[in-house]
Amino acid sequence: MARLYFRQLLAGRDFGTDNPVASQMQNFVYLIGDQDTRECVVVDPAWAVDDLVDLVEADGMTLTGALATHYHPDHVGGTMYGFTVEGAARLIARTPCKVHCHRLEAAGIRQVTGLSKSDLVTHDSGDKVKVGGIEIELLHTPGHTPGSLCFRLKNALVAGDTLFLQGCGRVDLPGGDSEEMYRTLTTKLSTLPDDTVLYPGHAYGGESAPLQHVRKHNHYLKIPDLQTWKQFMG
């Protein structure tokens, strides 16, 4: 897809380099857009929002929106573990735009970021967001949180904290659901082709890989049944 604009940015390395906590958390932020229309969206804007907008502008792109995989502060901003993460609220202050999220995640995003209902566009699974001529499919993948989303572009999957190259998102945090995570991994994501490239929300085990590789090497995708899964997840 020649017109696709796609950048994977690691907090603490590619932006937010003066924030030691960002380096420890290993969050990825993604820029997705259309090189013909010069429009793009940012996935999970957090940590150093001005750096992100500066990168977009340096590429000659215009930021027209944000996509949120889920409501945790390291992905959308807010307070966690005694420190505050800059996020979507700063993005809207600098570049007024809408934040797209699953309808089940909207209340959590508003709570941690201070955004209003009018700042959000809520979606259901299967909805599509267009950026210029680039279409992004929203997949509801609950488990880490009730409204977790993955974003699919042809043969790429931006997975947030649903799935990493090694492991999957925690289910012991508020809103986590072990059984939902198992169903997400074994039914929803299992149907995606092997050549789909996984782009995770954290650099746990690597930056990207085809699902064929992840299925061979990620132990969480090899658990045979729900009972074993529940024992494994504690």
Protein Blocks (a to p, Z undefined) as FASTA:
>chain_A
ZZlccddddehklgoklbmklmmnopacdddddfklopacdehiehjlmlmmmmmmmnop
acfbdcdfblcfklnopaeehiacddfklmmmmmgcdddddfklmmmmmmmnopafklpc
cddehiacdehjaccdddddehjbmklccddehjaccekjmbcfeocddfkbghiafklm
mmmmmmmmmmpcfklccddfbdghiabdcfklmmmmmmklmcfbfklmmmmnZZ
